[in-house]
Amino acid sequence: MASTITLRRRIKSIKNTRQITQAQQLVAASKLRRAQEFAAASRPYAELANEMLAKLGSQGEVANQPLFVKREVKNRLYIVITSNSGLAGAYNANVLKHLTTAIKADQAAKVGSHVITIGNRGSQFVRRIEGVDLQAAYPAYGDHPSANDLRPVLNTLMDLYKSEAVDEVQVLYTRFKSTVVQVASSLQLLPATVPVAEEKPTEQVVATFEPDVETVTDQVTIRLVEAQVWQALLESIASEHAMRMVAMKNATDNAKDLIDDYTLELNTARQAAITQELAEITGGAEALNG
């Protein structure tokens, strides 16, 4: 059994740790509420972009656009969204595990793997993987990213696809469903896919495009890809805060349990010490009287 001094030091140390984890839990809960609002606010834009793309796809012009051309996949680009720091449960591990599975499948199919990371955790992981080309590494954009932050990523993936350096582009992120449910997901960005409309029109609608169909389709496709990357980033931010809040809550609860266990052990040690002292005093008194 540990001494009472050691037990008191452990209890004090765990109490300090509990204060830190409790503070981080409260901060994550506050950030989660705002992140949920941002993610919900951007969903209508992404839905509208998909609706516009579906209408353009019905005109039969989409297949001729460079961003819709489907080629044999010889090189695949992954955009991996992680965080800069840990203490967020399995947030980073789930996405990186998803990436590892995809890279193994590419290696088995003899497909080259290229990666663009958002977040330091992702770049640190990819640098240790042999045979993977790390195209670019960006730090996490914080809780309030802007469109200008995503512009370099968007330009890079567009240039790589148009130059045929890569034949497919996917984004790996964590989809936010609820405070306790977040799922590591992948979404194909390029070649852009035409969403299947829920209701097929009974007659062909003749539309007039200004200045021309190609220009309109190209701009809408770029905006669609941007909206998808933007939505994936906001979903990942909300998921990160949710998983960090849950992880810190679990750490706080575990610290409380440890404090209770060590306090019980401390009381037991003190009681044993007192009992031993009483026994020594009683034995000494009997020896003197004898």
C-alpha positions in Angstrom: 0.0 0.0 0.0 1.3 3.5 -0.9 2.2 5.9 1.8 -0.2 8.7 2.8 2.1 11.3 1.4 2.2 9.6 -2.0 -1.6 9.2 -2.0 -2.1 12.9 -1.2 0.2 13.9 -4.0 -1.7 11.7 -6.4 -5.1 13.1 -5.3 -3.8 16.7 -5.7 -2.4 15.9 -9.2 -5.6 14.3 -10.4 -7.7 17.2 -9.0 -5.6 19.6 -11.1 -6.0 17.5 -14.1 -9.8 17.3 -13.5 -10.0 21.1 -13.5 -8.2 21.3 -16.9 -10.4 18.6 -18.5 -13.6 20.2 -17.1 -12.6 23.6 -18.5 -11.9 22.1 -21.9 -15.2 20.3 -21.8 -17.0 23.7 -21.2 -15.0 25.4 -24.0 -15.8 22.6 -26.4 -19.5 22.7 -25.6 -19.6 26.4 -26.3 -17.7 26.1 -29.6 -19.9 23.1 -30.6 -23.1 25.2 -30.5 -21.6 27.8 -32.8 -20.1 25.1 -35.1 -23.5 23.4 -35.4 -25.1 26.7 -36.4 -22.5 27.3 -39.1 -22.8 23.8 -40.5 -26.6 24.1 -40.6 -26.4 27.6 -42.3 -24.3 26.3 -45.2 -26.4 23.3 -46.0 -29.0 25.2 -48.1 -26.3 26.5 -50.4 -24.9 23.0 -51.0 -28.4 21.7 -51.7 -29.1 24.6 -54.1 -25.8 23.9 -55.9 -26.8 20.3 -56.4 -30.2 21.3 -57.6 -28.7 23.6 -60.2 -26.3 20.9 -61.3 -29.1 18.5 -61.8 -31.0 21.0 -64.0 -27.9 21.5 -66.1 -27.3 17.8 -66.3 -30.8 17.4 -67.9 -29.7 19.6 -70.8 -27.2 17.0 -71.9 -24.2 19.4 -71.9 -22.5 18.2 -68.7 -20.7 15.2 -70.2 -18.7 17.6 -72.5 -17.2 19.6 -69.6 -13.6 18.9 -68.5 -14.7 18.5 -64.8 -17.2 15.8 -65.8 -14.9 13.7 -68.0 -14.5 10.3 -66.5 -11.0 8.7 -67.1 -9.4 5.4 -66.1 -8.3 6.0 -62.5 -4.5 5.8 -62.4 -3.9 8.5 -59.8 -6.3 9.4 -57.0 -6.2 12.6 -54.9 -7.4 12.6 -51.3 -8.2 15.8 -49.3 -8.0 14.7 -45.7 -9.5 17.0 -43.0 -8.1 16.5 -39.5 -7.2 18.8 -36.5 -4.1 20.5 -35.3 -4.3 19.1 -31.8 -5.4 16.0 -30.0 -7.6 15.4 -27.0 -10.6 14.8 -29.3 -11.2 11.2 -28.8 -11.0 9.1 -32.0 -11.7 12.1 -34.3 -8.3 12.0 -36.1 -7.9 8.3 -35.8 -11.1 7.5 -37.6 -10.3 9.7 -40.6 -6.7 8.5 -40.8 -7.9 4.9 -40.6 -10.3 5.5 -43.4 -7.4 7.0 -45.4 -5.2 4.0 -44.7 -7.9 1.6 -45.9 -8.2 3.6 -49.1 -4.5 3.8 -49.7 -4.2 0.0 -49.3 -6.9 -0.5 -51.8 -5.1 1.8 -54.3 -1.9 0.0 -53.8 -3.6 -3.3 -54.5 -5.1 -1.9 -57.7 -1.8 -0.2 -58.6 -3.3 3.3 -58.4 -1.1 6.2 -57.3 -2.2 8.0 -54.1 -1.8 11.7 -53.6 -2.9 13.6 -50.5 -3.7 17.2 -49.5 -4.0 17.5 -45.8 -5.9 20.1 -43.7 -4.7 19.9 -40.1 -1.3 19.1 -38.7 -2.3 15.6 -37.5 -3.0 14.5 -41.0 0.2 15.8 -42.4 2.3 14.2 -39.7 0.6 10.8 -40.4 0.9 11.0 -44.2 4.6 11.8 -44.0 5.3 8.5 -42.4 3.5 6.5 -45.1 5.7 5.1 -47.9 4.6 5.5 -51.4 2.2 8.3 -50.9 2.7 11.7 -52.5 1.9 14.6 -50.1 0.9 17.4 -52.5 0.3 20.1 -49.9 -0.3 20.5 -46.2 -2.4 23.2 -44.6 -3.0 23.8 -40.9 -6.5 23.6 -39.6 -8.4 26.9 -40.3 -9.8 27.3 -36.8 -13.5 27.7 -35.8 -14.3 30.5 -38.3 -12.8 29.6 -41.7 -13.4 31.8 -44.7 -13.7 31.1 -48.4 -10.3 32.6 -49.0 -8.8 29.9 -46.7 -10.2 27.2 -49.0 -9.2 28.9 -52.2 -5.6 27.4 -52.4 -7.0 23.9 -51.8 -9.7 24.4 -54.4 -7.3 25.8 -57.0 -4.8 23.0 -56.4 -7.3 20.2 -56.9 -8.8 21.8 -60.0 -5.4 22.3 -61.6 -4.4 18.7 -60.8 -7.6 17.3 -62.3 -7.6 19.5 -65.4 -4.0 18.7 -66.1 -4.8 15.0 -65.8 -2.2 14.6 -63.0 -5.0 12.9 -61.0 -8.1 11.1 -62.4 -10.3 11.3 -59.3 -10.6 13.5 -56.2 -12.1 12.5 -52.9 -12.5 14.4 -49.6 -12.2 12.4 -46.4 -13.9 14.1 -43.4 -16.0 13.4 -40.3 -19.7 13.9 -40.9 -21.6 15.4 -37.9 -24.9 13.6 -37.1 -25.4 14.4 -33.5 -23.4 15.2 -30.4 -22.7 11.5 -29.8 -22.6 10.2 -33.4 -19.9 11.3 -35.9 -19.0 9.2 -38.9 -15.8 9.2 -40.9 -16.9 9.6 -44.5 -15.6 10.1 -48.0 -17.2 12.1 -50.8 -16.2 12.1 -54.5 -15.6 15.6 -55.8 -14.2 15.0 -59.3 -15.2 13.9 -61.8 -18.4 15.7 -60.8 -21.4 13.5 -60.7 -24.9 14.5 -61.7 -27.4 14.0 -58.9 -30.3 11.8 -59.7 -33.5 13.9 -59.5 -36.2 12.5 -57.3 -38.9 13.2 -60.0 -38.1 12.9 -63.7 -39.6 15.7 -65.8 -42.3 14.5 -68.2 -41.0 16.8 -71.0 -37.7 18.4 -71.9 -37.4 22.0 -70.7 -35.7 24.3 -73.2 -33.5 26.8 -71.4 -31.5 29.8 -72.5 -28.0 30.3 -71.0 -26.1 33.5 -71.0 -23.3 33.9 -72.1 -23.3 30.2 -73.1 -23.9 26.8 -71.7 -20.2 26.0 -71.3 -19.4 29.0 -69.2 -22.4 28.6 -66.9 -21.8 24.9 -66.4 -18.2 25.4 -65.6 -18.9 28.1 -63.1 -21.6 26.1 -61.4 -19.5 23.0 -61.2 -16.6 24.9 -59.6 -19.1 26.4 -57.1 -20.5 23.0 -56.4 -17.1 21.5 -55.6 -16.3 24.5 -53.4 -19.6 24.1 -51.6 -18.9 20.4 -50.9 -15.4 21.1 -49.6 -16.8 23.9 -47.5 -19.5 21.8 -46.1 -17.1 18.9 -45.3 -14.9 21.4 -43.4 -17.8 22.7 -41.3 -19.0 19.2 -40.6 -15.5 18.2 -39.5 -15.2 21.3 -37.2 -18.5 20.5 -35.5 -17.5 16.8 -35.2 -14.2 17.8 -33.6 -15.8 19.9 -30.9 -18.4 17.3 -30.2 -15.8 14.5 -29.8 -13.6 16.7 -27.7 -16.5 17.6 -25.4 -17.4 13.9 -25.0 -13.7 12.9 -24.5 -13.2 15.6 -21.9 -16.4 14.7 -20.1 -15.2 11.1 -19.9 -11.8 12.2 -18.6 -13.4 14.4 -16.0 -15.6 11.5 -14.8 -12.7 9.1 -14.7 -10.7 11.6 -12.7 -13.5 11.8 -10.2 -13.6 8.0 -9.9 -9.8 8.0 -9.4 -10.1 10.6 -6.7 -12.7 8.6 -4.9 -10.6 5.4 -5.1 -7.5 7.2 -3.8 -9.4 8.9 -1.1 -10.7 5.6 0.1 -7.2 4.1 0.0 -5.9 7.1 1.9 -8.5 6.8 4.6 -7.7 3.1 4.8 -4.0 3.8 5.2 -4.6 6.4 7.8 -6.8 4.1 9.8 -4.2 1.3 9.6 -1.5 3.7 10.8 -3.7 4.9 13.7 -4.5 1.3 14.6 -0.9 0.4 14.6 0.1 3.4 16.8 -2.6 2.5 19.3 -1.4 -1.1 19.3 2.2 0.0 20.0 1.1 2.4 22.8 -1.0 -0.4 24.4 1.8 -2.9 24.1 4.3 -0.4 25.6 1.9 0.3 28.5 1.4 -3.4 29.2 5.2 -3.9 29.1 5.7 -1.2 31.7 3.0 -2.5 34.0 4.3 -6.0 33.7 
